[in-house]
Amino acid sequence: MKKIILIVFCLLLTNTSFARDVNSGTISNKRCFILQALGNGALGYICPKSSLCENDCKMGQFVYLDFDFDFVDNQMFHVPKGYCLYADGVYRYKNVEGQQRTVRKVKLMFK
């Protein structure tokens, strides 16, 4: 009986959440394809590391870039040296059909 209680306790302990590391939300990819520029940010794709052109970027993760870099539609964006992308929450918007959509919100962070 003691062994069962010990095993259950260990399983519960391994599933608990600990404080997040500073670098745990960072995204290592350095290129983005801006699909639509918005007022304070943009909707776009984080390009996979293996992507060669803009069309390959659309296979990446669709995100909201929560910083203003004077984005324009259909622009390739490269993260400046010394900075990285950091996942921080979600962004909700309505698409052209009026459906509510949710995407990951990404911010720019100094390393």
C-alpha positions as CSV (number, residue, x, y, z in Angstrom):
1,M,0.0,0.0,0.0
2,K,2.9,2.4,0.8
3,K,4.4,1.7,-2.6
4,I,1.2,2.6,-4.4
5,I,0.8,5.9,-2.4
6,L,4.5,6.7,-3.2
7,I,4.0,6.0,-6.9
8,V,0.8,8.1,-7.1
9,F,2.6,10.9,-5.2
10,C,5.6,10.8,-7.6
11,L,3.2,10.9,-10.6
12,L,1.4,13.9,-9.2
13,L,4.7,15.7,-8.5
14,T,5.9,15.2,-12.1
15,N,2.8,16.7,-13.5
16,T,2.8,19.9,-11.4
17,S,3.8,23.2,-13.0
18,F,6.9,25.0,-11.8
19,A,7.9,28.6,-12.5
20,R,8.6,29.2,-16.1
21,D,12.2,29.8,-17.2
22,V,13.0,33.1,-18.9
23,N,13.9,31.4,-22.2
24,S,11.2,28.8,-22.2
25,G,8.8,30.9,-24.4
26,T,11.5,31.9,-26.9
27,I,11.2,31.0,-30.6
28,S,14.4,30.3,-32.4
29,N,13.2,31.0,-35.9
30,K,14.4,34.4,-37.2
31,R,12.2,34.9,-40.3
32,C,8.5,35.8,-40.6
33,F,6.1,36.4,-43.5
34,I,3.7,39.2,-42.8
35,L,0.3,38.4,-44.3
36,Q,-1.7,41.4,-43.0
37,A,-0.4,44.5,-41.3
38,L,-2.6,45.9,-38.5
39,G,-2.5,49.0,-36.4
40,N,-0.1,47.9,-33.6
41,G,1.2,44.6,-35.1
42,A,0.6,42.1,-37.9
43,L,-0.8,38.7,-38.7
44,G,1.7,36.4,-40.3
45,Y,3.6,33.2,-40.3
46,I,6.8,32.2,-38.5
47,C,8.8,30.6,-41.3
48,P,10.1,27.0,-40.7
49,K,13.9,26.8,-40.7
50,S,13.8,24.8,-43.8
51,S,11.8,27.3,-45.8
52,L,13.3,28.7,-49.0
53,C,10.7,31.2,-50.2
54,E,7.5,33.0,-49.1
55,N,5.3,30.1,-50.2
56,D,7.2,27.7,-47.8
57,C,6.6,30.1,-44.9
58,K,2.9,29.5,-45.1
59,M,3.6,26.0,-43.8
60,G,4.8,27.6,-40.5
61,Q,2.8,28.7,-37.5
62,F,0.2,31.5,-37.9
63,V,0.7,34.1,-35.2
64,Y,0.0,37.7,-34.3
65,L,3.2,39.8,-34.0
66,D,2.5,42.2,-31.1
67,F,5.0,44.9,-31.9
68,D,5.0,47.7,-34.4
69,F,7.8,47.6,-37.0
70,D,6.1,49.5,-39.8
71,F,4.9,46.3,-41.4
72,V,3.4,46.1,-44.8
73,D,1.3,43.3,-46.3
74,N,3.2,40.4,-48.0
75,Q,6.5,41.4,-46.4
76,M,9.4,39.1,-45.3
77,F,10.5,40.2,-41.9
78,H,13.9,39.2,-40.3
79,V,14.3,39.5,-36.6
80,P,17.1,42.0,-35.8
81,K,20.4,40.8,-34.4
82,G,20.3,40.6,-30.6
83,Y,16.5,40.0,-30.5
84,C,14.3,37.0,-30.5
85,L,10.6,36.2,-30.7
86,Y,8.8,35.4,-27.5
87,A,5.4,33.7,-27.2
88,D,3.2,35.6,-24.8
89,G,-0.5,34.8,-24.7
90,V,-3.2,34.7,-27.4
91,Y,-4.8,37.2,-29.8
92,R,-8.5,37.0,-30.8
93,Y,-9.8,38.5,-34.0
94,K,-12.8,38.1,-36.4
95,N,-12.1,36.8,-39.9
96,V,-13.9,38.1,-43.1
97,E,-16.8,35.6,-42.5
98,G,-17.3,37.0,-39.0
99,Q,-16.0,33.9,-37.2
100,Q,-13.9,34.4,-34.0
101,R,-10.4,33.1,-34.4
102,T,-7.6,32.7,-31.8
103,V,-3.8,32.7,-32.6
104,R,-0.6,32.8,-30.5
105,K,0.6,36.3,-29.7
106,V,4.4,36.8,-30.2
107,K,6.5,39.7,-28.9
108,L,10.0,40.9,-29.7
109,M,12.4,40.5,-26.8
110,F,16.0,41.6,-26.3
111,K,18.3,38.6,-25.6
